[in-house]
Each structure stands twice: as structure tokens, then as C-alpha cells.
């Protein structure tokens, strides 16, 4: 370990670091759920990081071999009070893997602001090394989810009541924010943050009755990468079992695939949510990787 250095990623290293992330994240036993498995998708997943991107990563470097052996990305949100750890990615034998991972995390604690109260990991279910790392650092499991994807050629016939789905208008912003905060408290985006992100590539669609939002879906597209992602689907408790979720999914898919470059739409859903899994299967989605979410309170002074 005397030959190991942990330091912020330099601009001159960024291309090599991205190549390292791709090489590691394509391996199911090293997979981190926040990132894709090729260069375009990883850069797209990091697109909402502050620029320059390389400054969000710490790098473990083997000085003797002159090689990158580890990396850890850090994303924080002061409003939510959480840090998302993109990693640790470590390419070392089992005997030294944890020492490198621990060194990266120790360095990350000095970078994460002291008012950030939670640290979060998202890992593939077969990433046993990071799972054990999380347990040693007192992370606890809070979610077990499954990734789903749908190719444009496999899209099912749209819901017959798709016409009820509309782009959100300013008059319904407050109702949407209130419903998002009730259904998904302290998640990775607040309702207002979602509205602030809206634009050509991020949209919110709703089903409303008078001025009341009874269901919504948040969808993002990246035409240059060829993908779309359903971020949230929410239906008010009083409006469930009326087919509104299916209507929203149909509307979001129609909008996403209307972008010529988008050939696939993905999402993640709780592995125990049988109703949601059946809904997405009805629309042609297929199961992919299973993911574990781990979270802890920060011990940073």
C-alpha cells in the first residue's frame, strides 16, 4: 500500500478514468447502479454533475505500476442532505481490495460537506465486495430494485385512455410538488427540483381531475445516447386501481420514442412491487439487473 496514492482526478486523467469505469462497471461483480456500461451512457449519467466532471472523482493510483486501481465519484445535494457515492470501483485482488476502497472512502469524507447527513450506495446484487464494504461502514439496506428496459420495437399498443395524459401546466405545479413530496419523501429529486429541470429532454406528464393532479410521470431522454429513462411514476392513493399508471406510461413512452434517436427506455422499480412489475410487463418491458440500495448516516466530523 506504500505505492498507493489517493488524490482528486486530474483533467489529464479523465479519459483514462472513464475507460476504467467502463471496464469495471461491465463486470457484474463490480457493478454500480448509478452508471451505465459504456462511455456515452456513463457521460450521460454524469451530465448533471457540476462541470468539470473530473473534479467529482477521487482516484487511487499505483505509483509503482503507474496505473489507476480505484475510483470513487461523489455527488451531493445540500437541500436533501445526501451524498451519492459512485463506487468504490477497485481493481485489486481480494486481499487488498478493501484497503483501497477504505482509503478512497476516507478521502471522500474529507470532500463531502459536513452538513451532508447521509451517504448512499447503489450496487448490483452480485457486487459482494461493495456490499461487504457497506456493512463494515455501517450502511444499511433500504431498497432492492430491478432495472427494466423496453426497445422501441417491443412497445405494446398504447392505453386506450392515453388522451387523458397531458404535459403539466403551471397551474398544476403546486399540486404536483405536493404529491411528489408525499409519495417520494427525501428521494433524489424534490418536486421543485424536477420542475426546475424541465426542458426539451425532461418532461412531466399528468392526469388531472379539475385542478387536482391524481397521477404523474417524469421522463428524461438523451437522444444523443439513444436512451430514455422513466424517473418517477406516482398515483394518488384515492385514484389507484383505475388504470392511471398505465395511461401515464403510455403517454411517456409515446413522447420518448417520438425523439428519433431514442431506441430504448429504462427504469428501476422495487423488486417487491408486483403490481408495478406487472404494469411494465404489460407495456413490453423486460427485466435486467437487480440492484441494492445502501445508506448510512455520515460520521464526518
VEXDREN-2710 file (C-alpha; in Angstrom, 1 decimal):
% VEXDREN-2710
k/r/px/py/pz
1/UNK/0.0/0.0/0.0
2/UNK/3.0/2.3/0.2
3/UNK/2.9/2.7/-3.5
4/UNK/-0.8/3.8/-3.5
5/UNK/-1.9/7.4/-3.6
6/UNK/-5.4/8.8/-3.3
7/UNK/-6.0/12.2/-5.0
8/UNK/-8.6/14.2/-6.9
9/UNK/-8.8/13.2/-10.5
10/UNK/-6.8/15.5/-12.8
11/UNK/-8.1/16.8/-16.1
12/UNK/-5.3/14.9/-17.9
13/UNK/-6.5/11.6/-16.3
14/UNK/-10.2/11.9/-17.0
15/UNK/-10.2/9.9/-20.2
16/UNK/-8.3/7.1/-18.5
17/UNK/-10.7/7.2/-15.5
18/UNK/-13.8/6.9/-17.8
19/UNK/-12.2/3.9/-19.5
20/UNK/-11.5/2.4/-16.1
21/UNK/-15.2/3.0/-15.0
22/UNK/-16.4/1.2/-18.2
23/UNK/-14.0/-1.7/-17.7
24/UNK/-15.2/-2.1/-14.1
25/UNK/-18.9/-1.5/-14.5
26/UNK/-19.3/-4.1/-17.2
27/UNK/-18.4/-6.7/-14.7
28/UNK/-21.4/-7.9/-12.8
29/UNK/-19.4/-8.5/-9.6
30/UNK/-18.3/-4.8/-9.7
31/UNK/-21.4/-3.1/-11.0
32/UNK/-22.5/0.2/-9.6
33/UNK/-26.2/1.0/-10.3
34/UNK/-25.8/4.8/-10.9
35/UNK/-23.7/4.3/-14.0
36/UNK/-24.0/2.7/-17.4
37/UNK/-21.6/0.3/-19.1
38/UNK/-20.2/2.3/-22.0
39/UNK/-18.6/5.7/-22.4
40/UNK/-21.7/7.5/-23.9
41/UNK/-24.0/6.2/-21.2
42/UNK/-21.6/7.0/-18.3
43/UNK/-21.0/10.5/-19.5
44/UNK/-24.8/10.9/-19.9
45/UNK/-25.3/9.6/-16.3
46/UNK/-22.8/12.2/-15.1
47/UNK/-24.3/15.0/-17.2
48/UNK/-26.0/16.7/-14.2
49/UNK/-22.8/16.8/-12.2
50/UNK/-21.2/20.3/-11.9
51/UNK/-18.5/20.9/-14.6
52/UNK/-15.7/19.9/-14.9
53/UNK/-16.7/16.3/-14.3
54/UNK/-13.3/15.1/-13.3
55/UNK/-13.4/17.1/-10.1
56/UNK/-16.2/14.9/-8.7
57/UNK/-13.9/11.9/-8.7
58/UNK/-11.1/10.6/-6.4
59/UNK/-8.6/8.3/-8.0
60/UNK/-6.4/5.5/-6.4
61/UNK/-3.2/5.3/-8.3
62/UNK/-0.5/2.6/-8.1
63/UNK/2.7/4.6/-8.4
64/UNK/4.9/1.6/-8.9
65/UNK/2.8/0.2/-11.8
66/UNK/1.7/3.7/-12.9
67/UNK/-1.9/2.5/-13.2
68/UNK/-5.3/3.5/-11.9
69/UNK/-6.5/0.9/-9.5
70/UNK/-9.5/2.6/-8.0
71/UNK/-12.1/5.5/-8.4
72/UNK/-14.9/7.0/-6.4
73/UNK/-17.3/9.6/-7.6
74/UNK/-19.1/12.0/-5.2
75/UNK/-22.4/13.7/-5.9
76/UNK/-24.0/15.8/-3.2
77/UNK/-27.3/17.7/-2.6
78/UNK/-27.3/20.1/0.3
79/UNK/-31.1/20.5/0.1
80/UNK/-31.8/16.8/0.5
81/UNK/-28.7/16.4/2.7
82/UNK/-27.3/13.3/0.9
83/UNK/-24.1/12.2/-0.9
84/UNK/-24.3/9.6/-3.6
85/UNK/-21.1/7.5/-3.9
86/UNK/-20.4/6.4/-7.4
87/UNK/-18.2/3.5/-6.5
88/UNK/-15.9/2.5/-5.0
89/UNK/-14.5/0.9/-8.1
90/UNK/-11.4/-1.1/-7.2
91/UNK/-9.3/-3.3/-9.4
92/UNK/-7.2/-5.2/-6.8
93/UNK/-7.0/-8.8/-5.6
94/UNK/-9.4/-9.6/-2.7
95/UNK/-6.6/-9.4/-0.1
96/UNK/-6.0/-5.7/-0.8
97/UNK/-9.4/-4.7/-2.3
98/UNK/-10.9/-3.4/0.9
99/UNK/-7.8/-1.4/1.9
100/UNK/-8.1/0.6/-1.4
101/UNK/-11.8/1.0/-1.0
102/UNK/-11.4/2.2/2.6
103/UNK/-8.7/4.7/1.5
104/UNK/-11.0/6.1/-1.2
105/UNK/-13.9/6.5/1.3
106/UNK/-11.7/8.0/3.9
107/UNK/-10.6/10.7/1.4
108/UNK/-14.2/11.2/0.3
109/UNK/-15.3/12.0/3.9
110/UNK/-12.9/15.0/3.7
111/UNK/-14.5/16.2/0.5
112/UNK/-18.2/15.7/1.4
113/UNK/-19.5/18.8/3.2
114/UNK/-20.0/18.3/6.9
115/UNK/-23.7/19.3/6.7
116/UNK/-24.4/16.3/4.4
117/UNK/-26.1/13.8/6.7
118/UNK/-26.4/10.7/4.6
119/UNK/-24.2/8.6/2.3
120/UNK/-25.8/6.3/-0.3
121/UNK/-24.6/3.4/-2.5
122/UNK/-26.4/1.6/-5.3
123/UNK/-24.9/-1.7/-6.3
124/UNK/-25.6/-4.7/-8.5
125/UNK/-26.9/-7.6/-6.4
126/UNK/-23.7/-9.6/-7.2
127/UNK/-21.3/-6.9/-6.2
128/UNK/-20.5/-8.7/-2.9
129/UNK/-17.3/-6.7/-2.3
130/UNK/-19.1/-3.3/-2.1
131/UNK/-21.9/-4.9/-0.1
132/UNK/-19.4/-6.1/2.5
133/UNK/-17.7/-2.7/2.4
134/UNK/-21.1/-1.1/3.1
135/UNK/-21.7/-3.3/6.1
136/UNK/-18.3/-2.6/7.6
137/UNK/-19.0/1.1/7.3
138/UNK/-22.5/0.8/8.8
139/UNK/-24.5/1.3/5.7
140/UNK/-27.9/-0.4/5.9
141/UNK/-30.0/-1.8/3.1
142/UNK/-33.0/0.4/2.2
143/UNK/-34.1/-0.9/-1.2
144/UNK/-34.0/-3.9/-3.5
145/UNK/-34.9/-2.9/-7.0
146/UNK/-34.8/-4.3/-10.5
147/UNK/-33.9/-2.5/-13.7
148/UNK/-36.3/-2.8/-16.7
149/UNK/-35.9/-1.8/-20.3
150/UNK/-38.0/-1.5/-23.4
151/UNK/-36.9/-1.3/-27.0
152/UNK/-39.0/0.8/-29.4
153/UNK/-39.8/-2.3/-31.5
154/UNK/-41.3/-4.0/-28.5
155/UNK/-43.7/-1.3/-27.4
156/UNK/-47.2/-2.6/-26.7
157/UNK/-50.4/-0.9/-28.0
158/UNK/-51.0/2.4/-26.1
159/UNK/-53.6/2.5/-23.4
160/UNK/-57.0/3.4/-24.8
161/UNK/-57.3/6.4/-22.4
162/UNK/-53.9/7.9/-23.3
163/UNK/-55.6/11.1/-24.3
164/UNK/-56.1/11.9/-20.6
165/UNK/-52.3/12.3/-20.2
166/UNK/-51.1/15.9/-20.6
167/UNK/-47.9/17.9/-20.2
168/UNK/-48.0/19.6/-16.8
169/UNK/-49.0/23.3/-16.9
170/UNK/-48.1/25.9/-14.4
171/UNK/-51.5/25.9/-12.7
172/UNK/-50.8/22.4/-11.5
173/UNK/-47.2/22.8/-10.4
174/UNK/-48.1/23.1/-6.7
175/UNK/-50.3/20.1/-6.7
176/UNK/-47.6/18.1/-8.4
177/UNK/-45.0/19.1/-5.9
178/UNK/-47.2/18.3/-3.0
179/UNK/-48.0/14.8/-4.4
180/UNK/-44.3/14.1/-5.2
181/UNK/-43.3/15.0/-1.7
182/UNK/-46.0/12.8/-0.2
183/UNK/-45.3/9.8/-2.3
184/UNK/-41.5/10.1/-2.5
185/UNK/-40.2/12.0/0.5
186/UNK/-36.5/12.6/0.6
187/UNK/-35.8/10.9/-2.7
188/UNK/-33.1/12.0/-5.1
189/UNK/-35.1/14.9/-6.5
190/UNK/-37.7/17.1/-4.8
191/UNK/-40.8/18.1/-6.7
192/UNK/-39.4/21.6/-7.3
193/UNK/-36.1/20.3/-8.5
194/UNK/-37.9/18.2/-11.1
195/UNK/-39.8/21.3/-12.3
196/UNK/-36.6/23.2/-12.5
197/UNK/-35.1/20.5/-14.7
198/UNK/-37.9/20.5/-17.2
199/UNK/-37.0/21.3/-20.8
200/UNK/-36.6/19.7/-24.2
201/UNK/-35.2/16.5/-22.6
202/UNK/-37.1/16.3/-19.3
203/UNK/-40.9/16.3/-19.1
204/UNK/-43.6/15.8/-16.5
205/UNK/-46.9/14.4/-17.7
206/UNK/-50.0/14.4/-15.5
207/UNK/-53.6/13.0/-15.3
208/UNK/-55.7/15.6/-13.5
209/UNK/-59.3/15.9/-12.4
210/UNK/-60.2/19.6/-12.3
211/UNK/-57.2/21.3/-10.6
212/UNK/-56.1/18.2/-8.8
213/UNK/-53.2/16.1/-10.0
214/UNK/-54.1/12.5/-9.4
215/UNK/-51.2/11.0/-11.2
216/UNK/-47.9/11.9/-12.9
217/UNK/-44.8/10.6/-14.6
218/UNK/-41.4/12.1/-15.0
219/UNK/-39.4/11.1/-18.1
220/UNK/-36.0/12.1/-19.4
221/UNK/-34.5/11.4/-22.8
222/UNK/-30.9/11.5/-24.1
223/UNK/-31.3/11.3/-27.9
224/UNK/-27.5/11.5/-28.5
225/UNK/-27.1/8.3/-26.4
226/UNK/-30.3/6.8/-27.7
227/UNK/-32.0/6.2/-24.4
228/UNK/-34.8/7.4/-22.2
229/UNK/-35.5/7.0/-18.5
230/UNK/-38.7/7.0/-16.5
231/UNK/-37.6/8.6/-13.2
232/UNK/-40.9/8.7/-11.2
233/UNK/-44.4/7.4/-11.6
234/UNK/-46.9/8.5/-8.9
235/UNK/-50.6/8.0/-8.5
236/UNK/-52.6/9.5/-5.6
237/UNK/-53.9/6.9/-3.1
238/UNK/-57.5/7.8/-3.9
239/UNK/-57.0/7.3/-7.6
240/UNK/-55.3/3.9/-7.6
241/UNK/-56.7/0.7/-9.4
242/UNK/-58.2/2.9/-12.1
243/UNK/-55.6/2.3/-14.8
244/UNK/-54.0/5.7/-14.4
245/UNK/-50.5/4.3/-14.1
246/UNK/-50.9/2.5/-17.5
247/UNK/-52.2/5.7/-19.1
248/UNK/-49.2/7.6/-17.8
249/UNK/-46.7/5.0/-19.0
250/UNK/-48.3/5.0/-22.5
251/UNK/-48.1/8.8/-22.7
252/UNK/-44.4/8.9/-21.5
253/UNK/-43.4/6.2/-24.0
254/UNK/-45.1/8.0/-26.9
255/UNK/-43.2/11.2/-26.0
256/UNK/-39.9/9.5/-25.5
257/UNK/-39.9/7.4/-28.7
258/UNK/-41.1/10.5/-30.7
259/UNK/-37.5/11.6/-30.3
260/UNK/-35.9/10.0/-33.4
261/UNK/-32.6/9.0/-31.7
262/UNK/-34.3/7.2/-28.7
263/UNK/-34.3/3.4/-29.2
264/UNK/-34.7/2.3/-25.6
265/UNK/-36.5/3.4/-22.4
266/UNK/-35.4/2.1/-19.0
267/UNK/-36.4/2.5/-15.3
268/UNK/-36.0/0.8/-11.9
269/UNK/-38.7/-0.4/-9.7
270/UNK/-38.9/-2.1/-6.3
271/UNK/-38.4/-5.9/-6.7
272/UNK/-41.3/-6.5/-4.3
273/UNK/-43.8/-4.2/-6.2
274/UNK/-45.7/-6.9/-8.0
275/UNK/-48.3/-4.5/-9.3
276/UNK/-45.7/-2.2/-10.9
277/UNK/-43.8/-5.1/-12.4
278/UNK/-47.0/-6.4/-14.0
279/UNK/-47.8/-3.0/-15.3
280/UNK/-44.4/-2.6/-17.0
281/UNK/-44.5/-6.2/-18.4
282/UNK/-47.9/-5.3/-19.9
283/UNK/-46.1/-2.5/-21.8
284/UNK/-43.3/-4.8/-23.0
285/UNK/-40.5/-4.0/-20.5
286/UNK/-38.0/-6.8/-19.8
287/UNK/-36.1/-7.4/-16.6
288/UNK/-32.4/-6.6/-16.2
289/UNK/-30.0/-6.3/-13.3
290/UNK/-31.2/-6.4/-9.7
291/UNK/-29.8/-3.6/-7.5
292/UNK/-29.4/-3.0/-3.8
293/UNK/-29.6/0.5/-2.2
294/UNK/-27.5/1.1/0.9
295/UNK/-27.5/4.2/3.1
296/UNK/-25.8/5.4/6.3
297/UNK/-25.6/8.5/8.5
298/UNK/-22.3/10.3/7.9
299/UNK/-19.6/10.1/10.6
300/UNK/-17.8/13.1/9.1
301/UNK/-16.9/15.5/12.0
END
